């Protein structure tokens, strides 16, 4: 994990609230490996209280993990690229909604602006998907982004095939290794577990 030492990684959180716990543990692993995290929250992730916790508590936890204030607005995310403030961005978790916006270049959230800002500098964008329709509507978006330069995926699997046969979720513990591979320009394998 020496390759993560001193790397500036944007940790962008979108609204797959049920996966926040494993996502935040992967953030802790990145910090333990010596990475510098900059937390970024989508508007929904930053404002919705759910059965998985209060938005303010999630923001506070990521700020404690990273030791930095979270980026919570499009205006604050925009300078990430022009000022070359990140080496990589991890969208963790990445919802199907966010994925579809990335496919079509829609920039209407803090996270999509942060990703666009990274594309400007051809830096790695690592997606840790969490979606109930990966094997339906979102399948084409996953395929599109897999074939788009600078996008890398954390390995993923079906999470509840009996109850949710189209749902897939990232193996969040593989985030550090995925980022290391992305820095070398490689997609970590195997991708689908």
mmCIF file of the C-alpha atoms, coordinates in Angstrom:
data_MODEL
# 
_entry.id   MODEL 
# 
loop_
_atom_site.group_PDB 
_atom_site.id 
_atom_site.type_symbol 
_atom_site.label_atom_id 
_atom_site.label_alt_id 
_atom_site.label_comp_id 
_atom_site.label_asym_id 
_atom_site.label_entity_id 
_atom_site.label_seq_id 
_atom_site.pdbx_PDB_ins_code 
_atom_site.Cartn_x 
_atom_site.Cartn_y 
_atom_site.Cartn_z 
_atom_site.occupancy 
_atom_site.B_iso_or_equiv 
_atom_site.pdbx_formal_charge 
_atom_site.auth_seq_id 
_atom_site.auth_comp_id 
_atom_site.auth_asym_id 
_atom_site.auth_atom_id 
_atom_site.pdbx_PDB_model_num 
ATOM 1   C CA . UNK A 1 1   ? 0.000   0.000   0.000   1.00 0.00 ? 1   UNK A CA 1 
ATOM 2   C CA . UNK A 1 2   ? 3.033   2.285   -0.218  1.00 0.00 ? 2   UNK A CA 1 
ATOM 3   C CA . UNK A 1 3   ? 1.649   3.582   -3.513  1.00 0.00 ? 3   UNK A CA 1 
ATOM 4   C CA . UNK A 1 4   ? -1.127  5.362   -1.569  1.00 0.00 ? 4   UNK A CA 1 
ATOM 5   C CA . UNK A 1 5   ? 1.247   7.254   0.726   1.00 0.00 ? 5   UNK A CA 1 
ATOM 6   C CA . UNK A 1 6   ? 0.653   10.980  0.284   1.00 0.00 ? 6   UNK A CA 1 
ATOM 7   C CA . UNK A 1 7   ? -1.857  10.524  -2.554  1.00 0.00 ? 7   UNK A CA 1 
ATOM 8   C CA . UNK A 1 8   ? -4.648  13.105  -2.556  1.00 0.00 ? 8   UNK A CA 1 
ATOM 9   C CA . UNK A 1 9   ? -7.899  11.212  -3.039  1.00 0.00 ? 9   UNK A CA 1 
ATOM 10  C CA . UNK A 1 10  ? -11.322 12.748  -3.344  1.00 0.00 ? 10  UNK A CA 1 
ATOM 11  C CA . UNK A 1 11  ? -13.792 10.523  -1.502  1.00 0.00 ? 11  UNK A CA 1 
ATOM 12  C CA . UNK A 1 12  ? -17.171 11.284  -3.077  1.00 0.00 ? 12  UNK A CA 1 
ATOM 13  C CA . UNK A 1 13  ? -20.256 9.932   -1.296  1.00 0.00 ? 13  UNK A CA 1 
ATOM 14  C CA . UNK A 1 14  ? -23.590 9.525   -3.086  1.00 0.00 ? 14  UNK A CA 1 
ATOM 15  C CA . UNK A 1 15  ? -26.939 8.339   -1.758  1.00 0.00 ? 15  UNK A CA 1 
ATOM 16  C CA . UNK A 1 16  ? -26.702 4.568   -1.388  1.00 0.00 ? 16  UNK A CA 1 
ATOM 17  C CA . UNK A 1 17  ? -27.266 4.990   2.336   1.00 0.00 ? 17  UNK A CA 1 
ATOM 18  C CA . UNK A 1 18  ? -27.313 1.281   3.177   1.00 0.00 ? 18  UNK A CA 1 
ATOM 19  C CA . UNK A 1 19  ? -23.684 0.995   2.027   1.00 0.00 ? 19  UNK A CA 1 
ATOM 20  C CA . UNK A 1 20  ? -22.276 3.940   3.969   1.00 0.00 ? 20  UNK A CA 1 
ATOM 21  C CA . UNK A 1 21  ? -20.809 1.741   6.713   1.00 0.00 ? 21  UNK A CA 1 
ATOM 22  C CA . UNK A 1 22  ? -18.589 -0.390  4.436   1.00 0.00 ? 22  UNK A CA 1 
ATOM 23  C CA . UNK A 1 23  ? -17.801 2.664   2.294   1.00 0.00 ? 23  UNK A CA 1 
ATOM 24  C CA . UNK A 1 24  ? -16.603 4.624   5.324   1.00 0.00 ? 24  UNK A CA 1 
ATOM 25  C CA . UNK A 1 25  ? -14.501 1.656   6.456   1.00 0.00 ? 25  UNK A CA 1 
ATOM 26  C CA . UNK A 1 26  ? -12.765 1.750   3.076   1.00 0.00 ? 26  UNK A CA 1 
ATOM 27  C CA . UNK A 1 27  ? -12.087 5.458   3.681   1.00 0.00 ? 27  UNK A CA 1 
ATOM 28  C CA . UNK A 1 28  ? -10.455 4.539   6.978   1.00 0.00 ? 28  UNK A CA 1 
ATOM 29  C CA . UNK A 1 29  ? -8.317  1.954   5.155   1.00 0.00 ? 29  UNK A CA 1 
ATOM 30  C CA . UNK A 1 30  ? -7.129  4.595   2.678   1.00 0.00 ? 30  UNK A CA 1 
ATOM 31  C CA . UNK A 1 31  ? -6.132  6.941   5.497   1.00 0.00 ? 31  UNK A CA 1 
ATOM 32  C CA . UNK A 1 32  ? -4.362  4.077   7.291   1.00 0.00 ? 32  UNK A CA 1 
ATOM 33  C CA . UNK A 1 33  ? -2.381  3.489   4.086   1.00 0.00 ? 33  UNK A CA 1 
ATOM 34  C CA . UNK A 1 34  ? -1.221  7.120   4.143   1.00 0.00 ? 34  UNK A CA 1 
ATOM 35  C CA . UNK A 1 35  ? -3.624  8.691   1.647   1.00 0.00 ? 35  UNK A CA 1 
ATOM 36  C CA . UNK A 1 36  ? -4.948  12.211  2.157   1.00 0.00 ? 36  UNK A CA 1 
ATOM 37  C CA . UNK A 1 37  ? -8.739  12.176  1.748   1.00 0.00 ? 37  UNK A CA 1 
ATOM 38  C CA . UNK A 1 38  ? -10.915 15.078  0.704   1.00 0.00 ? 38  UNK A CA 1 
ATOM 39  C CA . UNK A 1 39  ? -14.555 14.202  1.478   1.00 0.00 ? 39  UNK A CA 1 
ATOM 40  C CA . UNK A 1 40  ? -17.182 15.220  -1.073  1.00 0.00 ? 40  UNK A CA 1 
ATOM 41  C CA . UNK A 1 41  ? -20.925 14.683  -0.595  1.00 0.00 ? 41  UNK A CA 1 
ATOM 42  C CA . UNK A 1 42  ? -23.735 14.787  -3.118  1.00 0.00 ? 42  UNK A CA 1 
ATOM 43  C CA . UNK A 1 43  ? -26.622 17.010  -2.118  1.00 0.00 ? 43  UNK A CA 1 
ATOM 44  C CA . UNK A 1 44  ? -28.782 13.992  -1.258  1.00 0.00 ? 44  UNK A CA 1 
ATOM 45  C CA . UNK A 1 45  ? -26.079 12.282  0.783   1.00 0.00 ? 45  UNK A CA 1 
ATOM 46  C CA . UNK A 1 46  ? -25.473 15.556  2.626   1.00 0.00 ? 46  UNK A CA 1 
ATOM 47  C CA . UNK A 1 47  ? -29.096 16.296  3.439   1.00 0.00 ? 47  UNK A CA 1 
ATOM 48  C CA . UNK A 1 48  ? -31.218 13.137  3.777   1.00 0.00 ? 48  UNK A CA 1 
ATOM 49  C CA . UNK A 1 49  ? -31.702 11.577  7.205   1.00 0.00 ? 49  UNK A CA 1 
ATOM 50  C CA . UNK A 1 50  ? -32.564 7.896   6.749   1.00 0.00 ? 50  UNK A CA 1 
ATOM 51  C CA . UNK A 1 51  ? -32.936 4.727   8.788   1.00 0.00 ? 51  UNK A CA 1 
ATOM 52  C CA . UNK A 1 52  ? -29.172 4.358   8.239   1.00 0.00 ? 52  UNK A CA 1 
ATOM 53  C CA . UNK A 1 53  ? -28.376 7.556   10.118  1.00 0.00 ? 53  UNK A CA 1 
ATOM 54  C CA . UNK A 1 54  ? -28.494 11.322  10.034  1.00 0.00 ? 54  UNK A CA 1 
ATOM 55  C CA . UNK A 1 55  ? -26.812 13.235  7.235   1.00 0.00 ? 55  UNK A CA 1 
ATOM 56  C CA . UNK A 1 56  ? -24.969 15.524  9.657   1.00 0.00 ? 56  UNK A CA 1 
ATOM 57  C CA . UNK A 1 57  ? -23.529 12.492  11.448  1.00 0.00 ? 57  UNK A CA 1 
ATOM 58  C CA . UNK A 1 58  ? -22.290 10.986  8.177   1.00 0.00 ? 58  UNK A CA 1 
ATOM 59  C CA . UNK A 1 59  ? -20.611 14.232  7.204   1.00 0.00 ? 59  UNK A CA 1 
ATOM 60  C CA . UNK A 1 60  ? -19.058 14.577  10.653  1.00 0.00 ? 60  UNK A CA 1 
ATOM 61  C CA . UNK A 1 61  ? -17.739 11.007  10.507  1.00 0.00 ? 61  UNK A CA 1 
ATOM 62  C CA . UNK A 1 62  ? -16.085 11.524  7.102   1.00 0.00 ? 62  UNK A CA 1 
ATOM 63  C CA . UNK A 1 63  ? -14.577 14.779  8.307   1.00 0.00 ? 63  UNK A CA 1 
ATOM 64  C CA . UNK A 1 64  ? -13.152 12.954  11.334  1.00 0.00 ? 64  UNK A CA 1 
ATOM 65  C CA . UNK A 1 65  ? -11.770 10.139  9.159   1.00 0.00 ? 65  UNK A CA 1 
ATOM 66  C CA . UNK A 1 66  ? -10.158 12.559  6.721   1.00 0.00 ? 66  UNK A CA 1 
ATOM 67  C CA . UNK A 1 67  ? -9.289  15.420  9.067   1.00 0.00 ? 67  UNK A CA 1 
ATOM 68  C CA . UNK A 1 68  ? -10.782 17.829  6.501   1.00 0.00 ? 68  UNK A CA 1 
ATOM 69  C CA . UNK A 1 69  ? -14.015 19.715  5.938   1.00 0.00 ? 69  UNK A CA 1 
ATOM 70  C CA . UNK A 1 70  ? -16.324 18.094  3.405   1.00 0.00 ? 70  UNK A CA 1 
ATOM 71  C CA . UNK A 1 71  ? -17.007 19.698  0.043   1.00 0.00 ? 71  UNK A CA 1 
ATOM 72  C CA . UNK A 1 72  ? -20.774 20.192  -0.081  1.00 0.00 ? 72  UNK A CA 1 
ATOM 73  C CA . UNK A 1 73  ? -21.441 22.441  -3.089  1.00 0.00 ? 73  UNK A CA 1 
ATOM 74  C CA . UNK A 1 74  ? -20.860 22.524  -6.827  1.00 0.00 ? 74  UNK A CA 1 
ATOM 75  C CA . UNK A 1 75  ? -19.006 25.827  -6.437  1.00 0.00 ? 75  UNK A CA 1 
ATOM 76  C CA . UNK A 1 76  ? -16.581 24.303  -3.928  1.00 0.00 ? 76  UNK A CA 1 
ATOM 77  C CA . UNK A 1 77  ? -16.019 21.186  -6.085  1.00 0.00 ? 77  UNK A CA 1 
ATOM 78  C CA . UNK A 1 78  ? -15.265 23.081  -9.305  1.00 0.00 ? 78  UNK A CA 1 
ATOM 79  C CA . UNK A 1 79  ? -11.691 24.193  -8.378  1.00 0.00 ? 79  UNK A CA 1 
ATOM 80  C CA . UNK A 1 80  ? -10.521 20.600  -7.765  1.00 0.00 ? 80  UNK A CA 1 
ATOM 81  C CA . UNK A 1 81  ? -9.440  20.233  -11.405 1.00 0.00 ? 81  UNK A CA 1 
ATOM 82  C CA . UNK A 1 82  ? -8.177  23.717  -12.286 1.00 0.00 ? 82  UNK A CA 1 
ATOM 83  C CA . UNK A 1 83  ? -6.086  23.828  -9.105  1.00 0.00 ? 83  UNK A CA 1 
ATOM 84  C CA . UNK A 1 84  ? -4.996  20.174  -9.562  1.00 0.00 ? 84  UNK A CA 1 
ATOM 85  C CA . UNK A 1 85  ? -5.936  19.346  -5.965  1.00 0.00 ? 85  UNK A CA 1 
ATOM 86  C CA . UNK A 1 86  ? -6.470  15.570  -6.360  1.00 0.00 ? 86  UNK A CA 1 
ATOM 87  C CA . UNK A 1 87  ? -4.564  12.602  -7.730  1.00 0.00 ? 87  UNK A CA 1 
ATOM 88  C CA . UNK A 1 88  ? -7.714  10.471  -7.965  1.00 0.00 ? 88  UNK A CA 1 
ATOM 89  C CA . UNK A 1 89  ? -11.385 10.521  -7.073  1.00 0.00 ? 89  UNK A CA 1 
ATOM 90  C CA . UNK A 1 90  ? -13.321 7.568   -5.667  1.00 0.00 ? 90  UNK A CA 1 
ATOM 91  C CA . UNK A 1 91  ? -17.103 7.739   -5.884  1.00 0.00 ? 91  UNK A CA 1 
ATOM 92  C CA . UNK A 1 92  ? -17.937 5.473   -2.977  1.00 0.00 ? 92  UNK A CA 1 
ATOM 93  C CA . UNK A 1 93  ? -20.742 4.495   -3.017  1.00 0.00 ? 93  UNK A CA 1 
ATOM 94  C CA . UNK A 1 94  ? -21.734 5.335   -6.580  1.00 0.00 ? 94  UNK A CA 1 
ATOM 95  C CA . UNK A 1 95  ? -25.461 5.112   -7.285  1.00 0.00 ? 95  UNK A CA 1 
ATOM 96  C CA . UNK A 1 96  ? -27.019 4.305   -10.642 1.00 0.00 ? 96  UNK A CA 1 
ATOM 97  C CA . UNK A 1 97  ? -28.328 7.873   -10.721 1.00 0.00 ? 97  UNK A CA 1 
ATOM 98  C CA . UNK A 1 98  ? -24.804 9.267   -10.464 1.00 0.00 ? 98  UNK A CA 1 
ATOM 99  C CA . UNK A 1 99  ? -23.516 6.739   -13.011 1.00 0.00 ? 99  UNK A CA 1 
ATOM 100 C CA . UNK A 1 100 ? -26.134 7.771   -15.567 1.00 0.00 ? 100 UNK A CA 1 
ATOM 101 C CA . UNK A 1 101 ? -25.188 11.424  -15.109 1.00 0.00 ? 101 UNK A CA 1 
ATOM 102 C CA . UNK A 1 102 ? -21.523 10.572  -15.665 1.00 0.00 ? 102 UNK A CA 1 
ATOM 103 C CA . UNK A 1 103 ? -22.381 8.733   -18.890 1.00 0.00 ? 103 UNK A CA 1 
ATOM 104 C CA . UNK A 1 104 ? -24.187 11.761  -20.288 1.00 0.00 ? 104 UNK A CA 1 
ATOM 105 C CA . UNK A 1 105 ? -21.941 14.455  -18.829 1.00 0.00 ? 105 UNK A CA 1 
ATOM 106 C CA . UNK A 1 106 ? -24.648 15.908  -16.603 1.00 0.00 ? 106 UNK A CA 1 
ATOM 107 C CA . UNK A 1 107 ? -23.098 18.198  -13.996 1.00 0.00 ? 107 UNK A CA 1 
ATOM 108 C CA . UNK A 1 108 ? -25.815 19.062  -11.501 1.00 0.00 ? 108 UNK A CA 1 
ATOM 109 C CA . UNK A 1 109 ? -24.433 17.760  -8.203  1.00 0.00 ? 109 UNK A CA 1 
ATOM 110 C CA . UNK A 1 110 ? -21.322 18.303  -6.149  1.00 0.00 ? 110 UNK A CA 1 
ATOM 111 C CA . UNK A 1 111 ? -20.081 14.804  -7.019  1.00 0.00 ? 111 UNK A CA 1 
ATOM 112 C CA . UNK A 1 112 ? -20.639 15.074  -10.769 1.00 0.00 ? 112 UNK A CA 1 
ATOM 113 C CA . UNK A 1 113 ? -18.836 18.426  -10.760 1.00 0.00 ? 113 UNK A CA 1 
ATOM 114 C CA . UNK A 1 114 ? -15.925 16.888  -8.858  1.00 0.00 ? 114 UNK A CA 1 
ATOM 115 C CA . UNK A 1 115 ? -15.696 14.052  -11.396 1.00 0.00 ? 115 UNK A CA 1 
ATOM 116 C CA . UNK A 1 116 ? -15.892 16.481  -14.334 1.00 0.00 ? 116 UNK A CA 1 
ATOM 117 C CA . UNK A 1 117 ? -13.163 18.508  -12.716 1.00 0.00 ? 117 UNK A CA 1 
ATOM 118 C CA . UNK A 1 118 ? -10.982 15.389  -12.553 1.00 0.00 ? 118 UNK A CA 1 
ATOM 119 C CA . UNK A 1 119 ? -11.648 14.471  -16.191 1.00 0.00 ? 119 UNK A CA 1 
ATOM 120 C CA . UNK A 1 120 ? -10.148 17.819  -17.133 1.00 0.00 ? 120 UNK A CA 1 
ATOM 121 C CA . UNK A 1 121 ? -6.780  16.528  -15.910 1.00 0.00 ? 121 UNK A CA 1 
ATOM 122 C CA . UNK A 1 122 ? -7.184  12.902  -17.108 1.00 0.00 ? 122 UNK A CA 1 
ATOM 123 C CA . UNK A 1 123 ? -6.938  11.582  -13.549 1.00 0.00 ? 123 UNK A CA 1 
ATOM 124 C CA . UNK A 1 124 ? -8.364  8.219   -12.410 1.00 0.00 ? 124 UNK A CA 1 
ATOM 125 C CA . UNK A 1 125 ? -12.019 8.033   -11.432 1.00 0.00 ? 125 UNK A CA 1 
ATOM 126 C CA . UNK A 1 126 ? -12.815 4.955   -9.350  1.00 0.00 ? 126 UNK A CA 1 
ATOM 127 C CA . UNK A 1 127 ? -16.446 3.903   -9.000  1.00 0.00 ? 127 UNK A CA 1 
ATOM 128 C CA . UNK A 1 128 ? -17.683 1.680   -6.164  1.00 0.00 ? 128 UNK A CA 1 
ATOM 129 C CA . UNK A 1 129 ? -21.156 0.893   -7.448  1.00 0.00 ? 129 UNK A CA 1 
ATOM 130 C CA . UNK A 1 130 ? -24.191 0.164   -5.315  1.00 0.00 ? 130 UNK A CA 1 
ATOM 131 C CA . UNK A 1 131 ? -27.344 -0.184  -7.365  1.00 0.00 ? 131 UNK A CA 1 
ATOM 132 C CA . UNK A 1 132 ? -30.490 -2.277  -7.402  1.00 0.00 ? 132 UNK A CA 1 
ATOM 133 C CA . UNK A 1 133 ? -30.658 -2.211  -11.208 1.00 0.00 ? 133 UNK A CA 1 
ATOM 134 C CA . UNK A 1 134 ? -27.093 -3.036  -12.295 1.00 0.00 ? 134 UNK A CA 1 
ATOM 135 C CA . UNK A 1 135 ? -28.338 -6.005  -14.312 1.00 0.00 ? 135 UNK A CA 1 
ATOM 136 C CA . UNK A 1 136 ? -31.194 -4.043  -15.850 1.00 0.00 ? 136 UNK A CA 1 
ATOM 137 C CA . UNK A 1 137 ? -31.262 -0.359  -16.849 1.00 0.00 ? 137 UNK A CA 1 
ATOM 138 C CA . UNK A 1 138 ? -27.876 0.508   -15.360 1.00 0.00 ? 138 UNK A CA 1 
ATOM 139 C CA . UNK A 1 139 ? -26.087 -2.328  -17.131 1.00 0.00 ? 139 UNK A CA 1 
ATOM 140 C CA . UNK A 1 140 ? -25.584 -0.230  -20.252 1.00 0.00 ? 140 UNK A CA 1 
ATOM 141 C CA . UNK A 1 141 ? -24.160 2.640   -18.181 1.00 0.00 ? 141 UNK A CA 1 
ATOM 142 C CA . UNK A 1 142 ? -21.715 0.330   -16.418 1.00 0.00 ? 142 UNK A CA 1 
ATOM 143 C CA . UNK A 1 143 ? -20.614 -1.026  -19.799 1.00 0.00 ? 143 UNK A CA 1 
ATOM 144 C CA . UNK A 1 144 ? -20.269 2.476   -21.238 1.00 0.00 ? 144 UNK A CA 1 
ATOM 145 C CA . UNK A 1 145 ? -18.110 3.707   -18.353 1.00 0.00 ? 145 UNK A CA 1 
ATOM 146 C CA . UNK A 1 146 ? -15.990 0.535   -18.436 1.00 0.00 ? 146 UNK A CA 1 
ATOM 147 C CA . UNK A 1 147 ? -15.111 1.522   -21.991 1.00 0.00 ? 147 UNK A CA 1 
ATOM 148 C CA . UNK A 1 148 ? -14.438 5.166   -21.177 1.00 0.00 ? 148 UNK A CA 1 
ATOM 149 C CA . UNK A 1 149 ? -10.928 6.370   -20.493 1.00 0.00 ? 149 UNK A CA 1 
ATOM 150 C CA . UNK A 1 150 ? -9.985  7.147   -16.864 1.00 0.00 ? 150 UNK A CA 1 
ATOM 151 C CA . UNK A 1 151 ? -12.890 5.210   -15.309 1.00 0.00 ? 151 UNK A CA 1 
ATOM 152 C CA . UNK A 1 152 ? -12.159 2.184   -13.115 1.00 0.00 ? 152 UNK A CA 1 
ATOM 153 C CA . UNK A 1 153 ? -14.483 -0.023  -11.092 1.00 0.00 ? 153 UNK A CA 1 
ATOM 154 C CA . UNK A 1 154 ? -14.089 -1.554  -7.674  1.00 0.00 ? 154 UNK A CA 1 
ATOM 155 C CA . UNK A 1 155 ? -14.910 -5.270  -8.098  1.00 0.00 ? 155 UNK A CA 1 
ATOM 156 C CA . UNK A 1 156 ? -18.595 -5.946  -7.494  1.00 0.00 ? 156 UNK A CA 1 
ATOM 157 C CA . UNK A 1 157 ? -21.037 -8.795  -6.942  1.00 0.00 ? 157 UNK A CA 1 
ATOM 158 C CA . UNK A 1 158 ? -24.709 -9.550  -6.652  1.00 0.00 ? 158 UNK A CA 1 
ATOM 159 C CA . UNK A 1 159 ? -25.627 -8.700  -3.086  1.00 0.00 ? 159 UNK A CA 1 
ATOM 160 C CA . UNK A 1 160 ? -29.014 -10.425 -2.676  1.00 0.00 ? 160 UNK A CA 1 
ATOM 161 C CA . UNK A 1 161 ? -29.779 -12.481 -5.786  1.00 0.00 ? 161 UNK A CA 1 
ATOM 162 C CA . UNK A 1 162 ? -32.843 -14.179 -4.280  1.00 0.00 ? 162 UNK A CA 1 
ATOM 163 C CA . UNK A 1 163 ? -34.589 -10.944 -3.303  1.00 0.00 ? 163 UNK A CA 1 
ATOM 164 C CA . UNK A 1 164 ? -32.965 -8.431  -5.669  1.00 0.00 ? 164 UNK A CA 1 
ATOM 165 C CA . UNK A 1 165 ? -31.761 -10.336 -8.758  1.00 0.00 ? 165 UNK A CA 1 
ATOM 166 C CA . UNK A 1 166 ? -30.601 -7.203  -10.614 1.00 0.00 ? 166 UNK A CA 1 
ATOM 167 C CA . UNK A 1 167 ? -28.742 -5.632  -7.674  1.00 0.00 ? 167 UNK A CA 1 
ATOM 168 C CA . UNK A 1 168 ? -24.959 -5.390  -7.482  1.00 0.00 ? 168 UNK A CA 1 
ATOM 169 C CA . UNK A 1 169 ? -22.680 -3.795  -4.939  1.00 0.00 ? 169 UNK A CA 1 
ATOM 170 C CA . UNK A 1 170 ? -18.960 -3.083  -4.781  1.00 0.00 ? 170 UNK A CA 1 
ATOM 171 C CA . UNK A 1 171 ? -16.624 -5.028  -2.557  1.00 0.00 ? 171 UNK A CA 1 
ATOM 172 C CA . UNK A 1 172 ? -15.657 -1.896  -0.680  1.00 0.00 ? 172 UNK A CA 1 
ATOM 173 C CA . UNK A 1 173 ? -12.660 -3.547  0.973   1.00 0.00 ? 173 UNK A CA 1 
ATOM 174 C CA . UNK A 1 174 ? -11.096 -3.716  -2.519  1.00 0.00 ? 174 UNK A CA 1 
ATOM 175 C CA . UNK A 1 175 ? -11.126 0.086   -2.930  1.00 0.00 ? 175 UNK A CA 1 
ATOM 176 C CA . UNK A 1 176 ? -7.455  0.640   -1.965  1.00 0.00 ? 176 UNK A CA 1 
ATOM 177 C CA . UNK A 1 177 ? -6.223  -2.044  -4.380  1.00 0.00 ? 177 UNK A CA 1 
ATOM 178 C CA . UNK A 1 178 ? -8.482  -0.710  -7.133  1.00 0.00 ? 178 UNK A CA 1 
ATOM 179 C CA . UNK A 1 179 ? -7.045  2.787   -6.713  1.00 0.00 ? 179 UNK A CA 1 
ATOM 180 C CA . UNK A 1 180 ? -3.486  1.442   -6.826  1.00 0.00 ? 180 UNK A CA 1 
ATOM 181 C CA . UNK A 1 181 ? -4.287  -0.393  -10.084 1.00 0.00 ? 181 UNK A CA 1 
ATOM 182 C CA . UNK A 1 182 ? -5.952  2.740   -11.471 1.00 0.00 ? 182 UNK A CA 1 
ATOM 183 C CA . UNK A 1 183 ? -2.806  4.776   -10.800 1.00 0.00 ? 183 UNK A CA 1 
ATOM 184 C CA . UNK A 1 184 ? -1.012  2.270   -13.053 1.00 0.00 ? 184 UNK A CA 1 
ATOM 185 C CA . UNK A 1 185 ? -3.757  2.625   -15.706 1.00 0.00 ? 185 UNK A CA 1 
ATOM 186 C CA . UNK A 1 186 ? -5.158  -0.850  -15.062 1.00 0.00 ? 186 UNK A CA 1 
ATOM 187 C CA . UNK A 1 187 ? -8.576  -2.178  -14.132 1.00 0.00 ? 187 UNK A CA 1 
ATOM 188 C CA . UNK A 1 188 ? -8.233  -4.518  -11.154 1.00 0.00 ? 188 UNK A CA 1 
ATOM 189 C CA . UNK A 1 189 ? -9.288  -8.086  -11.904 1.00 0.00 ? 189 UNK A CA 1 
ATOM 190 C CA . UNK A 1 190 ? -11.386 -10.068 -11.439 1.00 0.00 ? 190 UNK A CA 1 
ATOM 191 C CA . UNK A 1 191 ? -14.009 -7.371  -11.775 1.00 0.00 ? 191 UNK A CA 1 
ATOM 192 C CA . UNK A 1 192 ? -17.179 -9.373  -11.137 1.00 0.00 ? 192 UNK A CA 1 
ATOM 193 C CA . UNK A 1 193 ? -17.002 -11.723 -8.165  1.00 0.00 ? 193 UNK A CA 1 
# 
